[in-house]
């Protein structure tokens, strides 16, 4: 069986895809590990995602494994030029 990993830039995702990600991020078992454990409002999530287009220091990727949502991967550069190693979050 061929296994497939697909990565999509958040800036290229549809509103429906972004809201699907938010639904999973707002699950209590996920929120409990976040700095702020309160659910994220849809309009805040969509505003944050829209601003990613203006952030040269941040790359957020949506990962699917064999067609199933798997993870969100974030790279945050030490500086906008990406000359320094980026922080990685998953």
PDB file with one MODEL, atoms N, CA, C and O in Angstrom:
MODEL        1
ATOM      1  N   UNK A   1       0.833  -1.183   0.000  1.00  0.00           N
ATOM      2  CA  UNK A   1       0.000   0.000   0.000  1.00  0.00           C
ATOM      3  C   UNK A   1       0.877   1.246   0.000  1.00  0.00           C
ATOM      4  O   UNK A   1       1.786   1.368   0.821  1.00  0.00           O
ATOM      5  N   UNK A   2       0.611   2.155  -0.903  1.00  0.00           N
ATOM      6  CA  UNK A   2       1.342   3.409  -0.979  1.00  0.00           C
ATOM      7  C   UNK A   2       0.815   4.367   0.082  1.00  0.00           C
ATOM      8  O   UNK A   2      -0.393   4.561   0.212  1.00  0.00           O
ATOM      9  N   UNK A   3       1.721   4.957   0.828  1.00  0.00           N
ATOM     10  CA  UNK A   3       1.339   5.948   1.824  1.00  0.00           C
ATOM     11  C   UNK A   3       1.643   7.323   1.264  1.00  0.00           C
ATOM     12  O   UNK A   3       2.655   7.533   0.596  1.00  0.00           O
ATOM     13  N   UNK A   4       0.739   8.264   1.553  1.00  0.00           N
ATOM     14  CA  UNK A   4       0.876   9.585   0.964  1.00  0.00           C
ATOM     15  C   UNK A   4       0.764  10.660   2.048  1.00  0.00           C
ATOM     16  O   UNK A   4      -0.173  10.662   2.846  1.00  0.00           O
ATOM     17  N   UNK A   5       1.725  11.559   2.058  1.00  0.00           N
ATOM     18  CA  UNK A   5       1.695  12.728   2.933  1.00  0.00           C
ATOM     19  C   UNK A   5       1.519  13.948   2.045  1.00  0.00           C
ATOM     20  O   UNK A   5       2.305  14.171   1.124  1.00  0.00           O
ATOM     21  N   UNK A   6       0.493  14.735   2.320  1.00  0.00           N
ATOM     22  CA  UNK A   6       0.221  15.950   1.551  1.00  0.00           C
ATOM     23  C   UNK A   6       0.294  17.132   2.496  1.00  0.00           C
ATOM     24  O   UNK A   6      -0.343  17.137   3.549  1.00  0.00           O
ATOM     25  N   UNK A   7       1.080  18.143   2.114  1.00  0.00           N
ATOM     26  CA  UNK A   7       1.202  19.366   2.900  1.00  0.00           C
ATOM     27  C   UNK A   7       0.611  20.520   2.113  1.00  0.00           C
ATOM     28  O   UNK A   7       0.923  20.696   0.935  1.00  0.00           O
ATOM     29  N   UNK A   8      -0.249  21.317   2.761  1.00  0.00           N
ATOM     30  CA  UNK A   8      -0.867  22.473   2.117  1.00  0.00           C
ATOM     31  C   UNK A   8      -0.601  23.716   2.950  1.00  0.00           C
ATOM     32  O   UNK A   8      -0.782  23.710   4.168  1.00  0.00           O
ATOM     33  N   UNK A   9      -0.170  24.781   2.284  1.00  0.00           N
ATOM     34  CA  UNK A   9       0.055  26.056   2.945  1.00  0.00           C
ATOM     35  C   UNK A   9      -1.292  26.624   3.399  1.00  0.00           C
ATOM     36  O   UNK A   9      -2.247  26.654   2.623  1.00  0.00           O
ATOM     37  N   UNK A  10      -1.369  27.070   4.643  1.00  0.00           N
ATOM     38  CA  UNK A  10      -2.606  27.651   5.167  1.00  0.00           C
ATOM     39  C   UNK A  10      -3.128  28.769   4.272  1.00  0.00           C
ATOM     40  O   UNK A  10      -4.341  28.947   4.154  1.00  0.00           O
ATOM     41  N   UNK A  11      -2.236  29.521   3.644  1.00  0.00           N
ATOM     42  CA  UNK A  11      -2.674  30.653   2.821  1.00  0.00           C
ATOM     43  C   UNK A  11      -3.388  30.198   1.553  1.00  0.00           C
ATOM     44  O   UNK A  11      -4.011  31.012   0.870  1.00  0.00           O
ATOM     45  N   UNK A  12      -3.306  28.904   1.228  1.00  0.00           N
ATOM     46  CA  UNK A  12      -3.944  28.372   0.024  1.00  0.00           C
ATOM     47  C   UNK A  12      -5.207  27.572   0.336  1.00  0.00           C
ATOM     48  O   UNK A  12      -5.864  27.078  -0.581  1.00  0.00           O
ATOM     49  N   UNK A  13      -5.556  27.439   1.618  1.00  0.00           N
ATOM     50  CA  UNK A  13      -6.712  26.638   1.999  1.00  0.00           C
ATOM     51  C   UNK A  13      -8.008  27.431   1.863  1.00  0.00           C
ATOM     52  O   UNK A  13      -8.017  28.656   1.983  1.00  0.00           O
ATOM     53  N   UNK A  14      -9.088  26.722   1.615  1.00  0.00           N
ATOM     54  CA  UNK A  14     -10.405  27.348   1.532  1.00  0.00           C
ATOM     55  C   UNK A  14     -10.919  27.647   2.947  1.00  0.00           C
ATOM     56  O   UNK A  14     -10.405  27.120   3.934  1.00  0.00           O
ATOM     57  N   UNK A  15     -11.931  28.492   3.018  1.00  0.00           N
ATOM     58  CA  UNK A  15     -12.538  28.797   4.317  1.00  0.00           C
ATOM     59  C   UNK A  15     -13.087  27.520   4.953  1.00  0.00           C
ATOM     60  O   UNK A  15     -12.966  27.338   6.164  1.00  0.00           O
ATOM     61  N   UNK A  16     -13.684  26.640   4.162  1.00  0.00           N
ATOM     62  CA  UNK A  16     -14.224  25.382   4.689  1.00  0.00           C
ATOM     63  C   UNK A  16     -13.109  24.524   5.305  1.00  0.00           C
ATOM     64  O   UNK A  16     -13.298  23.923   6.363  1.00  0.00           O
ATOM     65  N   UNK A  17     -11.958  24.471   4.646  1.00  0.00           N
ATOM     66  CA  UNK A  17     -10.835  23.695   5.191  1.00  0.00           C
ATOM     67  C   UNK A  17     -10.315  24.321   6.485  1.00  0.00           C
ATOM     68  O   UNK A  17     -10.014  23.616   7.447  1.00  0.00           O
ATOM     69  N   UNK A  18     -10.213  25.649   6.499  1.00  0.00           N
ATOM     70  CA  UNK A  18      -9.743  26.334   7.713  1.00  0.00           C
ATOM     71  C   UNK A  18     -10.710  26.116   8.877  1.00  0.00           C
ATOM     72  O   UNK A  18     -10.276  25.945  10.016  1.00  0.00           O
ATOM     73  N   UNK A  19     -12.000  26.120   8.605  1.00  0.00           N
ATOM     74  CA  UNK A  19     -12.983  25.894   9.666  1.00  0.00           C
ATOM     75  C   UNK A  19     -12.971  24.442  10.136  1.00  0.00           C
ATOM     76  O   UNK A  19     -13.246  24.176  11.306  1.00  0.00           O
ATOM     77  N   UNK A  20     -12.660  23.497   9.249  1.00  0.00           N
ATOM     78  CA  UNK A  20     -12.518  22.101   9.649  1.00  0.00           C
ATOM     79  C   UNK A  20     -11.329  21.947  10.598  1.00  0.00           C
ATOM     80  O   UNK A  20     -11.407  21.214  11.584  1.00  0.00           O
ATOM     81  N   UNK A  21     -10.235  22.636  10.299  1.00  0.00           N
ATOM     82  CA  UNK A  21      -9.067  22.614  11.179  1.00  0.00           C
ATOM     83  C   UNK A  21      -9.433  23.216  12.530  1.00  0.00           C
ATOM     84  O   UNK A  21      -9.067  22.670  13.571  1.00  0.00           O
ATOM     85  N   UNK A  22     -10.149  24.332  12.522  1.00  0.00           N
ATOM     86  CA  UNK A  22     -10.563  24.975  13.769  1.00  0.00           C
ATOM     87  C   UNK A  22     -11.430  24.041  14.604  1.00  0.00           C
ATOM     88  O   UNK A  22     -11.272  23.967  15.823  1.00  0.00           O
ATOM     89  N   UNK A  23     -12.339  23.334  13.955  1.00  0.00           N
ATOM     90  CA  UNK A  23     -13.205  22.398  14.692  1.00  0.00           C
ATOM     91  C   UNK A  23     -12.362  21.389  15.469  1.00  0.00           C
ATOM     92  O   UNK A  23     -12.656  21.078  16.624  1.00  0.00           O
ATOM     93  N   UNK A  24     -11.323  20.888  14.828  1.00  0.00           N
ATOM     94  CA  UNK A  24     -10.448  19.919  15.505  1.00  0.00           C
ATOM     95  C   UNK A  24      -9.599  20.603  16.579  1.00  0.00           C
ATOM     96  O   UNK A  24      -9.382  20.026  17.644  1.00  0.00           O
ATOM     97  N   UNK A  25      -9.120  21.805  16.321  1.00  0.00           N
ATOM     98  CA  UNK A  25      -8.309  22.537  17.312  1.00  0.00           C
ATOM     99  C   UNK A  25      -9.120  22.895  18.550  1.00  0.00           C
ATOM    100  O   UNK A  25      -8.566  23.037  19.640  1.00  0.00           O
ATOM    101  N   UNK A  26     -10.432  23.041  18.382  1.00  0.00           N
ATOM    102  CA  UNK A  26     -11.286  23.418  19.509  1.00  0.00           C
ATOM    103  C   UNK A  26     -11.782  22.226  20.325  1.00  0.00           C
ATOM    104  O   UNK A  26     -12.518  22.418  21.293  1.00  0.00           O
ATOM    105  N   UNK A  27     -11.404  21.018  19.965  1.00  0.00           N
ATOM    106  CA  UNK A  27     -11.791  19.852  20.759  1.00  0.00           C
ATOM    107  C   UNK A  27     -11.136  19.950  22.145  1.00  0.00           C
ATOM    108  O   UNK A  27      -9.960  20.297  22.245  1.00  0.00           O
ATOM    109  N   UNK A  28     -11.883  19.649  23.207  1.00  0.00           N
ATOM    110  CA  UNK A  28     -11.333  19.772  24.570  1.00  0.00           C
ATOM    111  C   UNK A  28     -10.025  19.006  24.775  1.00  0.00           C
ATOM    112  O   UNK A  28      -9.140  19.476  25.489  1.00  0.00           O
ATOM    113  N   UNK A  29      -9.897  17.828  24.153  1.00  0.00           N
ATOM    114  CA  UNK A  29      -8.669  17.046  24.341  1.00  0.00           C
ATOM    115  C   UNK A  29      -7.462  17.694  23.667  1.00  0.00           C
ATOM    116  O   UNK A  29      -6.321  17.377  24.003  1.00  0.00           O
ATOM    117  N   UNK A  30      -7.704  18.595  22.723  1.00  0.00           N
ATOM    118  CA  UNK A  30      -6.625  19.361  22.091  1.00  0.00           C
ATOM    119  C   UNK A  30      -6.384  20.649  22.875  1.00  0.00           C
ATOM    120  O   UNK A  30      -5.239  20.979  23.186  1.00  0.00           O
ATOM    121  N   UNK A  31      -7.443  21.371  23.194  1.00  0.00           N
ATOM    122  CA  UNK A  31      -7.331  22.664  23.880  1.00  0.00           C
ATOM    123  C   UNK A  31      -6.635  22.534  25.226  1.00  0.00           C
ATOM    124  O   UNK A  31      -5.966  23.470  25.665  1.00  0.00           O
ATOM    125  N   UNK A  32      -6.779  21.388  25.890  1.00  0.00           N
ATOM    126  CA  UNK A  32      -6.189  21.241  27.219  1.00  0.00           C
ATOM    127  C   UNK A  32      -4.669  21.421  27.212  1.00  0.00           C
ATOM    128  O   UNK A  32      -4.090  21.741  28.250  1.00  0.00           O
ATOM    129  N   UNK A  33      -4.018  21.223  26.075  1.00  0.00           N
ATOM    130  CA  UNK A  33      -2.567  21.335  25.982  1.00  0.00           C
ATOM    131  C   UNK A  33      -2.108  22.710  25.506  1.00  0.00           C
ATOM    132  O   UNK A  33      -0.907  22.959  25.404  1.00  0.00           O
ATOM    133  N   UNK A  34      -3.041  23.594  25.219  1.00  0.00           N
ATOM    134  CA  UNK A  34      -2.711  24.921  24.712  1.00  0.00           C
ATOM    135  C   UNK A  34      -2.497  25.907  25.863  1.00  0.00           C
ATOM    136  O   UNK A  34      -3.024  25.722  26.961  1.00  0.00           O
ATOM    137  N   UNK A  35      -1.718  26.955  25.593  1.00  0.00           N
ATOM    138  CA  UNK A  35      -1.503  28.006  26.577  1.00  0.00           C
ATOM    139  C   UNK A  35      -2.837  28.610  27.000  1.00  0.00           C
ATOM    140  O   UNK A  35      -3.083  28.817  28.188  1.00  0.00           O
ATOM    141  N   UNK A  36      -3.695  28.889  26.026  1.00  0.00           N
ATOM    142  CA  UNK A  36      -5.049  29.367  26.288  1.00  0.00           C
ATOM    143  C   UNK A  36      -5.987  28.218  25.947  1.00  0.00           C
ATOM    144  O   UNK A  36      -6.132  27.863  24.777  1.00  0.00           O
ATOM    145  N   UNK A  37      -6.623  27.635  26.958  1.00  0.00           N
ATOM    146  CA  UNK A  37      -7.455  26.452  26.727  1.00  0.00           C
ATOM    147  C   UNK A  37      -8.889  26.782  26.308  1.00  0.00           C
ATOM    148  O   UNK A  37      -9.686  25.876  26.064  1.00  0.00           O
ATOM    149  N   UNK A  38      -9.220  28.071  26.222  1.00  0.00           N
ATOM    150  CA  UNK A  38     -10.554  28.471  25.766  1.00  0.00           C
ATOM    151  C   UNK A  38     -10.695  28.206  24.266  1.00  0.00           C
ATOM    152  O   UNK A  38      -9.720  28.328  23.525  1.00  0.00           O
ATOM    153  N   UNK A  39     -11.902  27.845  23.811  1.00  0.00           N
ATOM    154  CA  UNK A  39     -12.113  27.645  22.375  1.00  0.00           C
ATOM    155  C   UNK A  39     -11.818  28.927  21.585  1.00  0.00           C
ATOM    156  O   UNK A  39     -11.987  30.037  22.089  1.00  0.00           O
ATOM    157  N   UNK A  40     -11.379  28.747  20.354  1.00  0.00           N
ATOM    158  CA  UNK A  40     -11.065  29.861  19.467  1.00  0.00           C
ATOM    159  C   UNK A  40     -12.321  30.195  18.660  1.00  0.00           C
ATOM    160  O   UNK A  40     -12.954  29.301  18.099  1.00  0.00           O
ATOM    161  N   UNK A  41     -12.678  31.471  18.602  1.00  0.00           N
ATOM    162  CA  UNK A  41     -13.839  31.900  17.817  1.00  0.00           C
ATOM    163  C   UNK A  41     -13.523  31.785  16.324  1.00  0.00           C
ATOM    164  O   UNK A  41     -12.404  32.087  15.907  1.00  0.00           O
ATOM    165  N   UNK A  42     -14.490  31.355  15.519  1.00  0.00           N
ATOM    166  CA  UNK A  42     -14.241  31.208  14.076  1.00  0.00           C
ATOM    167  C   UNK A  42     -13.707  32.479  13.423  1.00  0.00           C
ATOM    168  O   UNK A  42     -12.796  32.410  12.598  1.00  0.00           O
ATOM    169  N   UNK A  43     -14.264  33.648  13.782  1.00  0.00           N
ATOM    170  CA  UNK A  43     -13.798  34.883  13.148  1.00  0.00           C
ATOM    171  C   UNK A  43     -12.350  35.205  13.540  1.00  0.00           C
ATOM    172  O   UNK A  43     -11.607  35.764  12.734  1.00  0.00           O
ATOM    173  N   UNK A  44     -11.946  34.861  14.763  1.00  0.00           N
ATOM    174  CA  UNK A  44     -10.549  35.070  15.177  1.00  0.00           C
ATOM    175  C   UNK A  44      -9.615  34.142  14.398  1.00  0.00           C
ATOM    176  O   UNK A  44      -8.543  34.555  13.956  1.00  0.00           O
ATOM    177  N   UNK A  45     -10.029  32.901  14.239  1.00  0.00           N
ATOM    178  CA  UNK A  45      -9.224  31.920  13.507  1.00  0.00           C
ATOM    179  C   UNK A  45      -9.051  32.339  12.042  1.00  0.00           C
ATOM    180  O   UNK A  45      -7.943  32.302  11.506  1.00  0.00           O
ATOM    181  N   UNK A  46     -10.141  32.732  11.410  1.00  0.00           N
ATOM    182  CA  UNK A  46     -10.073  33.143  10.000  1.00  0.00           C
ATOM    183  C   UNK A  46      -9.248  34.416   9.830  1.00  0.00           C
ATOM    184  O   UNK A  46      -8.520  34.552   8.847  1.00  0.00           O
ATOM    185  N   UNK A  47      -9.353  35.343  10.770  1.00  0.00           N
ATOM    186  CA  UNK A  47      -8.554  36.579  10.720  1.00  0.00           C
ATOM    187  C   UNK A  47      -7.068  36.247  10.850  1.00  0.00           C
ATOM    188  O   UNK A  47      -6.244  36.772  10.101  1.00  0.00           O
ATOM    189  N   UNK A  48      -6.729  35.377  11.798  1.00  0.00           N
ATOM    190  CA  UNK A  48      -5.342  34.959  11.979  1.00  0.00           C
ATOM    191  C   UNK A  48      -4.802  34.311  10.702  1.00  0.00           C
ATOM    192  O   UNK A  48      -3.697  34.625  10.260  1.00  0.00           O
ATOM    193  N   UNK A  49      -5.586  33.409  10.115  1.00  0.00           N
ATOM    194  CA  UNK A  49      -5.148  32.709   8.906  1.00  0.00           C
ATOM    195  C   UNK A  49      -4.968  33.678   7.739  1.00  0.00           C
ATOM    196  O   UNK A  49      -4.026  33.538   6.959  1.00  0.00           O
ATOM    197  N   UNK A  50      -5.865  34.660   7.615  1.00  0.00           N
ATOM    198  CA  UNK A  50      -5.746  35.653   6.536  1.00  0.00           C
ATOM    199  C   UNK A  50      -4.477  36.477   6.699  1.00  0.00           C
ATOM    200  O   UNK A  50      -3.845  36.842   5.707  1.00  0.00           O
ATOM    201  N   UNK A  51      -4.101  36.771   7.923  1.00  0.00           N
ATOM    202  CA  UNK A  51      -2.893  37.577   8.177  1.00  0.00           C
ATOM    203  C   UNK A  51      -1.603  36.819   7.882  1.00  0.00           C
ATOM    204  O   UNK A  51      -0.543  37.433   7.759  1.00  0.00           O
ATOM    205  N   UNK A  52      -1.678  35.506   7.767  1.00  0.00           N
ATOM    206  CA  UNK A  52      -0.477  34.734   7.438  1.00  0.00           C
ATOM    207  C   UNK A  52       0.110  35.142   6.090  1.00  0.00           C
ATOM    208  O   UNK A  52       1.313  34.999   5.869  1.00  0.00           O
ATOM    209  N   UNK A  53      -0.734  35.650   5.187  1.00  0.00           N
ATOM    210  CA  UNK A  53      -0.251  36.101   3.881  1.00  0.00           C
ATOM    211  C   UNK A  53       0.687  37.294   4.011  1.00  0.00           C
ATOM    212  O   UNK A  53       1.485  37.557   3.111  1.00  0.00           O
ATOM    213  N   UNK A  54       0.595  38.016   5.127  1.00  0.00           N
ATOM    214  CA  UNK A  54       1.422  39.200   5.363  1.00  0.00           C
ATOM    215  C   UNK A  54       2.611  38.896   6.276  1.00  0.00           C
ATOM    216  O   UNK A  54       3.349  39.812   6.643  1.00  0.00           O
ATOM    217  N   UNK A  55       2.810  37.639   6.647  1.00  0.00           N
ATOM    218  CA  UNK A  55       3.853  37.264   7.609  1.00  0.00           C
ATOM    219  C   UNK A  55       4.967  36.484   6.914  1.00  0.00           C
ATOM    220  O   UNK A  55       4.868  35.265   6.772  1.00  0.00           O
ATOM    221  N   UNK A  56       6.010  37.161   6.485  1.00  0.00           N
ATOM    222  CA  UNK A  56       7.097  36.451   5.812  1.00  0.00           C
ATOM    223  C   UNK A  56       7.905  35.555   6.756  1.00  0.00           C
ATOM    224  O   UNK A  56       8.708  34.741   6.300  1.00  0.00           O
ATOM    225  N   UNK A  57       7.697  35.704   8.073  1.00  0.00           N
ATOM    226  CA  UNK A  57       8.456  34.926   9.047  1.00  0.00           C
ATOM    227  C   UNK A  57       7.747  33.647   9.488  1.00  0.00           C
ATOM    228  O   UNK A  57       8.294  32.887  10.288  1.00  0.00           O
ATOM    229  N   UNK A  58       6.538  33.396   8.981  1.00  0.00           N
ATOM    230  CA  UNK A  58       5.759  32.254   9.448  1.00  0.00           C
ATOM    231  C   UNK A  58       5.210  31.447   8.276  1.00  0.00           C
ATOM    232  O   UNK A  58       4.657  31.999   7.325  1.00  0.00           O
ATOM    233  N   UNK A  59       5.376  30.136   8.367  1.00  0.00           N
ATOM    234  CA  UNK A  59       4.819  29.212   7.392  1.00  0.00           C
ATOM    235  C   UNK A  59       4.017  28.175   8.169  1.00  0.00           C
ATOM    236  O   UNK A  59       4.568  27.452   8.999  1.00  0.00           O
ATOM    237  N   UNK A  60       2.715  28.104   7.899  1.00  0.00           N
ATOM    238  CA  UNK A  60       1.863  27.101   8.536  1.00  0.00           C
ATOM    239  C   UNK A  60       1.376  26.143   7.466  1.00  0.00           C
ATOM    240  O   UNK A  60       0.879  26.557   6.419  1.00  0.00           O
ATOM    241  N   UNK A  61       1.527  24.861   7.744  1.00  0.00           N
ATOM    242  CA  UNK A  61       1.156  23.817   6.804  1.00  0.00           C
ATOM    243  C   UNK A  61       0.121  22.889   7.431  1.00  0.00           C
ATOM    244  O   UNK A  61       0.196  22.560   8.615  1.00  0.00           O
ATOM    245  N   UNK A  62      -0.839  22.476   6.620  1.00  0.00           N
ATOM    246  CA  UNK A  62      -1.827  21.487   7.009  1.00  0.00           C
ATOM    247  C   UNK A  62      -1.377  20.161   6.428  1.00  0.00           C
ATOM    248  O   UNK A  62      -1.190  20.042   5.217  1.00  0.00           O
ATOM    249  N   UNK A  63      -1.202  19.165   7.285  1.00  0.00           N
ATOM    250  CA  UNK A  63      -0.717  17.855   6.852  1.00  0.00           C
ATOM    251  C   UNK A  63      -1.857  16.851   6.821  1.00  0.00           C
ATOM    252  O   UNK A  63      -2.628  16.727   7.772  1.00  0.00           O
ATOM    253  N   UNK A  64      -1.945  16.131   5.695  1.00  0.00           N
ATOM    254  CA  UNK A  64      -2.885  15.027   5.555  1.00  0.00           C
ATOM    255  C   UNK A  64      -2.074  13.765   5.287  1.00  0.00           C
ATOM    256  O   UNK A  64      -1.135  13.785   4.491  1.00  0.00           O
ATOM    257  N   UNK A  65      -2.428  12.686   5.939  1.00  0.00           N
ATOM    258  CA  UNK A  65      -1.769  11.403   5.729  1.00  0.00           C
ATOM    259  C   UNK A  65      -2.804  10.429   5.184  1.00  0.00           C
ATOM    260  O   UNK A  65      -3.806  10.137   5.837  1.00  0.00           O
ATOM    261  N   UNK A  66      -2.548   9.934   3.987  1.00  0.00           N
ATOM    262  CA  UNK A  66      -3.486   9.035   3.299  1.00  0.00           C
ATOM    263  C   UNK A  66      -4.885   9.633   3.226  1.00  0.00           C
ATOM    264  O   UNK A  66      -5.878   8.928   3.404  1.00  0.00           O
ATOM    265  N   UNK A  67      -4.960  10.951   2.960  1.00  0.00           N
ATOM    266  CA  UNK A  67      -6.239  11.619   2.783  1.00  0.00           C
ATOM    267  C   UNK A  67      -6.949  12.009   4.066  1.00  0.00           C
ATOM    268  O   UNK A  67      -8.043  12.572   4.017  1.00  0.00           O
ATOM    269  N   UNK A  68      -6.352  11.721   5.207  1.00  0.00           N
ATOM    270  CA  UNK A  68      -6.964  12.044   6.490  1.00  0.00           C
ATOM    271  C   UNK A  68      -6.209  13.192   7.162  1.00  0.00           C
ATOM    272  O   UNK A  68      -4.979  13.208   7.144  1.00  0.00           O
ATOM    273  N   UNK A  69      -6.929  14.155   7.756  1.00  0.00           N
ATOM    274  CA  UNK A  69      -6.241  15.228   8.479  1.00  0.00           C
ATOM    275  C   UNK A  69      -5.325  14.639   9.544  1.00  0.00           C
ATOM    276  O   UNK A  69      -5.732  13.768  10.313  1.00  0.00           O
ATOM    277  N   UNK A  70      -4.087  15.119   9.583  1.00  0.00           N
ATOM    278  CA  UNK A  70      -3.110  14.542  10.501  1.00  0.00           C
ATOM    279  C   UNK A  70      -2.520  15.556  11.469  1.00  0.00           C
ATOM    280  O   UNK A  70      -2.353  15.248  12.649  1.00  0.00           O
ATOM    281  N   UNK A  71      -2.197  16.770  10.993  1.00  0.00           N
ATOM    282  CA  UNK A  71      -1.482  17.698  11.855  1.00  0.00           C
ATOM    283  C   UNK A  71      -1.426  19.077  11.223  1.00  0.00           C
ATOM    284  O   UNK A  71      -1.686  19.251  10.032  1.00  0.00           O
ATOM    285  N   UNK A  72      -1.083  20.039  12.044  1.00  0.00           N
ATOM    286  CA  UNK A  72      -0.717  21.371  11.581  1.00  0.00           C
ATOM    287  C   UNK A  72       0.745  21.548  11.952  1.00  0.00           C
ATOM    288  O   UNK A  72       1.139  21.307  13.093  1.00  0.00           O
ATOM    289  N   UNK A  73       1.531  21.962  11.003  1.00  0.00           N
ATOM    290  CA  UNK A  73       2.970  22.150  11.214  1.00  0.00           C
ATOM    291  C   UNK A  73       3.276  23.631  11.029  1.00  0.00           C
ATOM    292  O   UNK A  73       2.874  24.237  10.036  1.00  0.00           O
ATOM    293  N   UNK A  74       3.983  24.203  11.982  1.00  0.00           N
ATOM    294  CA  UNK A  74       4.299  25.628  11.937  1.00  0.00           C
ATOM    295  C   UNK A  74       5.809  25.828  11.969  1.00  0.00           C
ATOM    296  O   UNK A  74       6.510  25.246  12.796  1.00  0.00           O
ATOM    297  N   UNK A  75       6.292  26.655  11.061  1.00  0.00           N
ATOM    298  CA  UNK A  75       7.681  27.095  11.074  1.00  0.00           C
ATOM    299  C   UNK A  75       7.665  28.599  11.320  1.00  0.00           C
ATOM    300  O   UNK A  75       7.002  29.344  10.598  1.00  0.00           O
ATOM    301  N   UNK A  76       8.380  29.033  12.318  1.00  0.00           N
ATOM    302  CA  UNK A  76       8.472  30.465  12.615  1.00  0.00           C
ATOM    303  C   UNK A  76       9.944  30.844  12.572  1.00  0.00           C
ATOM    304  O   UNK A  76      10.722  30.437  13.434  1.00  0.00           O
ATOM    305  N   UNK A  77      10.324  31.628  11.563  1.00  0.00           N
ATOM    306  CA  UNK A  77      11.723  32.004  11.367  1.00  0.00           C
ATOM    307  C   UNK A  77      12.190  32.970  12.448  1.00  0.00           C
ATOM    308  O   UNK A  77      11.407  33.765  12.968  1.00  0.00           O
ATOM    309  N   UNK A  78      13.441  32.892  12.768  1.00  0.00           N
ATOM    310  CA  UNK A  78      14.029  33.826  13.737  1.00  0.00           C
ATOM    311  C   UNK A  78      14.034  35.244  13.184  1.00  0.00           C
ATOM    312  O   UNK A  78      13.972  36.214  13.940  1.00  0.00           O
ATOM    313  N   UNK A  79      14.108  35.358  11.858  1.00  0.00           N
ATOM    314  CA  UNK A  79      14.022  36.662  11.195  1.00  0.00           C
ATOM    315  C   UNK A  79      13.345  36.447   9.839  1.00  0.00           C
ATOM    316  O   UNK A  79      13.399  35.342   9.298  1.00  0.00           O
ATOM    317  N   UNK A  80      12.712  37.478   9.286  1.00  0.00           N
ATOM    318  CA  UNK A  80      11.951  37.318   8.033  1.00  0.00           C
ATOM    319  C   UNK A  80      12.774  36.830   6.840  1.00  0.00           C
ATOM    320  O   UNK A  80      12.200  36.351   5.862  1.00  0.00           O
ATOM    321  N   UNK A  81      14.095  36.940   6.896  1.00  0.00           N
ATOM    322  CA  UNK A  81      14.917  36.490   5.766  1.00  0.00           C
ATOM    323  C   UNK A  81      15.106  34.972   5.758  1.00  0.00           C
ATOM    324  O   UNK A  81      15.568  34.411   4.764  1.00  0.00           O
ATOM    325  N   UNK A  82      14.760  34.322   6.832  1.00  0.00           N
ATOM    326  CA  UNK A  82      14.941  32.882   7.006  1.00  0.00           C
ATOM    327  C   UNK A  82      16.416  32.482   6.998  1.00  0.00           C
ATOM    328  O   UNK A  82      16.738  31.330   6.709  1.00  0.00           O
ATOM    329  N   UNK A  83      17.307  33.410   7.308  1.00  0.00           N
ATOM    330  CA  UNK A  83      18.734  33.080   7.375  1.00  0.00           C
ATOM    331  C   UNK A  83      19.087  32.368   8.676  1.00  0.00           C
ATOM    332  O   UNK A  83      20.116  31.699   8.766  1.00  0.00           O
ATOM    333  N   UNK A  84      18.230  32.515   9.682  1.00  0.00           N
ATOM    334  CA  UNK A  84      18.425  31.814  10.946  1.00  0.00           C
ATOM    335  C   UNK A  84      17.470  30.627  10.976  1.00  0.00           C
ATOM    336  O   UNK A  84      16.446  30.629  10.294  1.00  0.00           O
ATOM    337  N   UNK A  85      17.805  29.628  11.757  1.00  0.00           N
ATOM    338  CA  UNK A  85      16.974  28.439  11.845  1.00  0.00           C
ATOM    339  C   UNK A  85      15.596  28.795  12.405  1.00  0.00           C
ATOM    340  O   UNK A  85      15.479  29.600  13.329  1.00  0.00           O
ATOM    341  N   UNK A  86      14.580  28.198  11.845  1.00  0.00           N
ATOM    342  CA  UNK A  86      13.212  28.447  12.269  1.00  0.00           C
ATOM    343  C   UNK A  86      12.827  27.539  13.432  1.00  0.00           C
ATOM    344  O   UNK A  86      13.327  26.420  13.556  1.00  0.00           O
ATOM    345  N   UNK A  87      11.925  28.042  14.288  1.00  0.00           N
ATOM    346  CA  UNK A  87      11.313  27.207  15.324  1.00  0.00           C
ATOM    347  C   UNK A  87      10.272  26.337  14.655  1.00  0.00           C
ATOM    348  O   UNK A  87       9.602  26.773  13.720  1.00  0.00           O
ATOM    349  N   UNK A  88      10.133  25.124  15.121  1.00  0.00           N
ATOM    350  CA  UNK A  88       9.189  24.174  14.549  1.00  0.00           C
ATOM    351  C   UNK A  88       8.136  23.830  15.577  1.00  0.00           C
ATOM    352  O   UNK A  88       8.458  23.543  16.730  1.00  0.00           O
ATOM    353  N   UNK A  89       6.902  23.856  15.176  1.00  0.00           N
ATOM    354  CA  UNK A  89       5.815  23.450  16.077  1.00  0.00           C
ATOM    355  C   UNK A  89       4.893  22.492  15.363  1.00  0.00           C
ATOM    356  O   UNK A  89       4.693  22.595  14.153  1.00  0.00           O
ATOM    357  N   UNK A  90       4.339  21.576  16.099  1.00  0.00           N
ATOM    358  CA  UNK A  90       3.454  20.589  15.492  1.00  0.00           C
ATOM    359  C   UNK A  90       2.246  20.395  16.397  1.00  0.00           C
ATOM    360  O   UNK A  90       1.360  19.601  16.081  1.00  0.00           O
TER     361      UNK A  90
ENDMDL
END
